Amino acid sequence: MPTKSKGRWKPGESGNPKGKPKGAKDRRTAWRTALADELPAIIARLVEAARAGDVQAAALILSRVAPPLRPQREPVELPALAKAGSLADQARAVLVAVATGALSTDQAGELLAALANAAAAIEVDELQARIAALEAQANGEQ
């Protein structure tokens, strides 16, 4: 029986005592075992169908063997970003780089997200310093 205070079962008590027995194989494992002997013939048939012009068979083979490549990002140099002082100035430098064609919108989005993360980290650091100063002030007055 579940305990009403936490809504959970007590340690060592099962919510499904007649559940899956220990050592029982997952049905996907059973299917893989059953298909293991037939797999070479299935693959050969699929390749034959692809060679005969079956686009779906070819797409299936290619999706498993040669999945689409992810775009690789080239490093970018933005001297204005390095020279910018504040985070707002850095964001402006990124937007100017997009406007002049020096950066793609995807690259700019990633840079602006990184700047937002940096801003959040700086904000947390500043908040911790302010709390520490307030605690030190409160301890000094007592």
C-alpha positions as CSV (number, residue, x, y, z in Angstrom):
1,M,0.0,0.0,0.0
2,P,1.3,3.5,-0.8
3,T,2.0,5.8,2.1
4,K,-0.3,8.8,1.9
5,S,2.3,11.4,3.1
6,K,4.7,11.0,0.1
7,G,2.5,9.1,-2.4
8,R,5.3,6.6,-2.9
9,W,5.8,2.9,-2.0
10,K,7.8,2.0,1.0
11,P,11.4,1.0,0.4
12,G,11.5,-2.7,-0.7
13,E,7.8,-2.7,-1.5
14,S,6.8,-3.1,-5.2
15,G,4.0,-1.3,-6.8
16,N,3.7,-4.2,-9.2
17,P,4.5,-7.4,-7.4
18,K,3.6,-9.6,-10.4
19,G,5.7,-7.5,-12.7
20,K,8.4,-8.6,-15.1
21,P,10.4,-11.4,-13.5
22,K,14.2,-11.0,-13.1
23,G,16.2,-12.1,-16.0
24,A,13.3,-11.8,-18.5
25,K,14.4,-10.7,-21.9
26,D,13.1,-7.5,-23.4
27,R,10.8,-8.3,-26.4
28,R,13.1,-6.2,-28.7
29,T,16.0,-8.5,-27.8
30,A,13.8,-11.5,-28.6
31,W,13.0,-9.9,-32.0
32,R,16.6,-9.3,-32.8
33,T,17.5,-12.8,-31.9
34,A,14.7,-14.2,-34.1
35,L,15.8,-11.9,-37.0
36,A,19.6,-12.6,-36.6
37,D,19.6,-15.6,-39.0
38,E,17.4,-13.8,-41.6
39,L,19.1,-10.4,-41.5
40,P,21.7,-11.0,-44.3
41,A,18.9,-12.1,-46.7
42,I,16.7,-9.2,-45.7
43,I,19.6,-6.7,-46.3
44,A,20.5,-8.4,-49.6
45,R,16.8,-8.1,-50.8
46,L,16.7,-4.5,-49.7
47,V,19.9,-3.7,-51.7
48,E,18.5,-5.5,-54.7
49,A,15.3,-3.4,-54.5
50,A,17.3,-0.2,-54.2
51,R,19.4,-1.2,-57.2
52,A,16.2,-1.8,-59.1
53,G,15.1,1.7,-58.5
54,D,13.0,1.5,-55.3
55,V,13.6,4.9,-53.8
56,Q,12.3,4.0,-50.4
57,A,14.7,1.1,-50.1
58,A,17.6,3.3,-51.2
59,A,16.5,6.0,-48.7
60,L,16.3,3.4,-45.9
61,I,19.8,2.1,-46.7
62,L,21.3,5.5,-46.9
63,S,19.7,6.8,-43.7
64,R,21.3,3.9,-41.8
65,V,24.6,3.8,-43.5
66,A,25.3,7.4,-44.5
67,P,23.1,9.8,-42.4
68,P,23.0,13.4,-43.3
69,L,26.1,15.4,-42.3
70,R,25.7,18.1,-39.8
71,P,27.0,21.5,-40.8
72,Q,30.5,22.3,-39.5
73,R,31.0,25.7,-38.1
74,E,34.0,27.6,-39.3
75,P,35.7,29.9,-36.7
76,V,34.9,33.5,-37.3
77,E,37.0,36.5,-36.4
78,L,35.2,39.6,-35.2
79,P,37.7,42.2,-34.1
80,A,34.8,44.6,-33.1
81,L,33.5,41.9,-30.7
82,A,36.9,41.6,-29.0
83,K,37.1,45.5,-28.7
84,A,33.6,45.9,-27.4
85,G,33.5,46.6,-23.7
86,S,30.0,45.8,-22.4
87,L,27.8,42.9,-23.3
88,A,25.4,45.3,-25.0
89,D,28.3,46.6,-27.2
90,Q,29.3,43.0,-28.0
91,A,25.7,42.2,-29.1
92,R,25.7,45.3,-31.3
93,A,29.0,44.2,-32.9
94,V,27.3,40.8,-33.7
95,L,24.3,42.6,-35.3
96,V,26.6,44.8,-37.3
97,A,28.5,41.8,-38.5
98,V,25.2,40.2,-39.7
99,A,24.1,43.4,-41.4
100,T,27.4,43.7,-43.3
101,G,27.4,40.0,-44.3
102,A,30.4,39.0,-42.1
103,L,28.2,36.6,-40.1
104,S,25.3,34.4,-41.1
105,T,22.1,34.6,-39.0
106,D,22.8,31.1,-37.6
107,Q,26.2,32.1,-36.4
108,A,24.9,35.3,-35.0
109,G,22.2,33.4,-33.1
110,E,24.7,31.2,-31.5
111,L,26.9,34.1,-30.6
112,L,24.0,36.1,-29.1
113,A,22.9,33.0,-27.1
114,A,26.5,32.7,-25.8
115,L,26.4,36.3,-24.8
116,A,23.1,35.8,-23.0
117,N,24.6,32.9,-21.1
118,A,27.6,35.0,-20.2
119,A,25.3,37.8,-19.0
120,A,23.4,35.3,-16.8
121,A,26.7,34.0,-15.3
122,I,27.8,37.6,-14.6
123,E,24.5,38.4,-13.0
124,V,24.8,35.4,-10.7
125,D,28.3,36.3,-9.7
126,E,27.3,39.9,-9.0
127,L,24.3,38.7,-7.0
128,Q,26.5,36.4,-4.9
129,A,28.9,39.2,-4.2
130,R,26.0,41.5,-3.1
131,I,24.6,38.8,-0.8
132,A,28.0,38.2,0.7
133,A,28.4,42.0,1.3
134,L,25.0,42.2,2.9
135,E,25.8,39.2,5.1
136,A,29.1,40.7,6.1
137,Q,27.4,44.0,6.9
138,A,24.7,42.3,8.9
139,N,27.3,40.3,10.9
140,G,29.3,43.4,11.5
141,E,26.4,45.3,13.0
142,Q,25.4,42.5,15.5
